[in-house]
Amino acid sequence: MTQYHAWRKIAETTPAAIIEIGFLNGDRAFLTEHTDRVAAGIVKGIDCFLAPNQTPPTPNQPQGG
């Protein structure tokens, strides 16, 4: 998505990301009924991106994976 139109509307030095969290046709119930979990997942994803070796695994994620 390097040519995505939104990238032309911000300065080249401005950090930006496109975050996809699901599809409204199949994920609507989860996205609308568990907004706290959705937000927490976005935060964890950003944390992992910024410091991949410092983010602890989630309870369901095996160690070293």
N, C-alpha and C positions, 0 to 999 in steps of 0.2 A: 504494500500500500504506500510505496514511496511517492506516488503521484497523486495521492488523495487530495481532493480540493481544499480541505480544511488546513492542510500544511501551508498553503499559499496565503492564508489569512492571518498568520502569526509570524513574528520575527523568527529568523533562522536560529537565533540563540535561545529561544523560549522552549523549555522542555515540554513535550506533549506525548500523549499516548492515546490509543484507541483501546478501550476495554470492553470486550464482549462478555456478557454474563449469562446469556441464554437466548432462547427463542420464545417469543410470546405465544406461539401456537402450541408448543409442547411443554414449556416450562413456566407458563403463566402462574399457575397455582403456587409453585415454589417461590417464584420471584416476588409475588405479591403478598404471600402469607408468611414468609420467612425473611423479611427485609434485613433483620439484624444479622442473620447468617450470610446473606449475600454481601452485605457491607463488610463483614469480618473477612470473608474470602477475598474481597478486593484488597483490603488492607494487607493481608498476609501475602498476596501475590506481589504487591508493590514492595513490601519489606524484603521478600525473597529476591526480587529483581535487583534491589539496591544493595543488598548484603547477603548474597546466596549462601555463604558459609556461616552466617550468624543466626539464621532463622531456625528455630527448633522444629522438628517434625510435628505434624498433627497427631493426635492420639491414634488414628487409624492407619498412619503411615509407618511402615517398618523402618527401623534404624538402618542407616547406611544405604538407603535406596535412592 
